[in-house]
């Protein structure tokens, strides 16, 4: 049985309120500024996410476009999406952000990449998924913190 780890997480406390941090995550046009995977190039303004079922489009650094299907949403607390090629079903991976205020100020932000749903037939995607390590997620969190904390 394959015991490969297919859920990767990183977290940190960011010295900013949850609402401000959530704005940076829920607005796709702001995501390339703090992306630690060097994967996101741009997104059209005006796509700020407000609910489950919404789809936002992102252009990757490779020039490819992805549609991101929002599957979890709680304003200021949690957002998750499943990316896909335009017009296609999401192949089975998920990006999640969870925010929790901490005593004394700041917000604990947990970033998760879950590729448990990628089928073995998606070998190219599985190879890229394996390359998405906790260090890359931590880089996004660190970049997000720098932006949210005013850096």
HUFENJO-V741540 format. One record per residue. N is the residue number from 1. RES is the residue in three letters. PSI is psi in whole degrees, 0 to 359 (* if undefined). Layout:
[[N;RES;PSI] [N;RES;PSI]]
This chain:
[[1;UNK;137] [2;UNK;118] [3;UNK;21] [4;UNK;137] [5;UNK;122] [6;UNK;9] [7;UNK;120] [8;UNK;136] [9;UNK;154] [10;UNK;152] [11;UNK;162] [12;UNK;161] [13;UNK;130] [14;UNK;132] [15;UNK;67] [16;UNK;161] [17;UNK;154] [18;UNK;321] [19;UNK;318] [20;UNK;317] [21;UNK;317] [22;UNK;323] [23;UNK;322] [24;UNK;328] [25;UNK;317] [26;UNK;351] [27;UNK;100] [28;UNK;329] [29;UNK;340] [30;UNK;346] [31;UNK;320] [32;UNK;335] [33;UNK;330] [34;UNK;6] [35;UNK;121] [36;UNK;356] [37;UNK;355] [38;UNK;42] [39;UNK;334] [40;UNK;126] [41;UNK;306] [42;UNK;162] [43;UNK;144] [44;UNK;139] [45;UNK;160] [46;UNK;15] [47;UNK;17] [48;UNK;129] [49;UNK;139] [50;UNK;350] [51;UNK;159] [52;UNK;143] [53;UNK;343] [54;UNK;157] [55;UNK;128] [56;UNK;152] [57;UNK;140] [58;UNK;140] [59;UNK;130] [60;UNK;167] [61;UNK;341] [62;UNK;351] [63;UNK;349] [64;UNK;152] [65;UNK;140] [66;UNK;141] [67;UNK;130] [68;UNK;115] [69;UNK;114] [70;UNK;122] [71;UNK;347] [72;UNK;140] [73;UNK;126] [74;UNK;111] [75;UNK;125] [76;UNK;359] [77;UNK;318] [78;UNK;140] [79;UNK;138] [80;UNK;146] [81;UNK;158] [82;UNK;117] [83;UNK;153] [84;UNK;164] [85;UNK;150] [86;UNK;131] [87;UNK;2] [88;UNK;160] [89;UNK;145] [90;UNK;134] [91;UNK;347] [92;UNK;22] [93;UNK;159] [94;UNK;139] [95;UNK;129] [96;UNK;143] [97;UNK;127] [98;UNK;134] [99;UNK;135] [100;UNK;119] [101;UNK;145] [102;UNK;151] [103;UNK;137] [104;UNK;0] [105;UNK;165] [106;UNK;178] [107;UNK;129] [108;UNK;124] [109;UNK;126] [110;UNK;127] [111;UNK;127] [112;UNK;137] [113;UNK;119] [114;UNK;114] [115;UNK;30] [116;UNK;335] [117;UNK;358] [118;UNK;122] [119;UNK;156] [120;UNK;333] [121;UNK;346] [122;UNK;53] [123;UNK;321] [124;UNK;316] [125;UNK;323] [126;UNK;320] [127;UNK;315] [128;UNK;322] [129;UNK;318] [130;UNK;330] [131;UNK;349] [132;UNK;93] [133;UNK;169] [134;UNK;327] [135;UNK;321] [136;UNK;321] [137;UNK;320] [138;UNK;324] [139;UNK;319] [140;UNK;316] [141;UNK;318] [142;UNK;318] [143;UNK;317] [144;UNK;316] [145;UNK;316] [146;UNK;318] [147;UNK;312] [148;UNK;328] [149;UNK;5] [150;UNK;14] [151;UNK;*]]
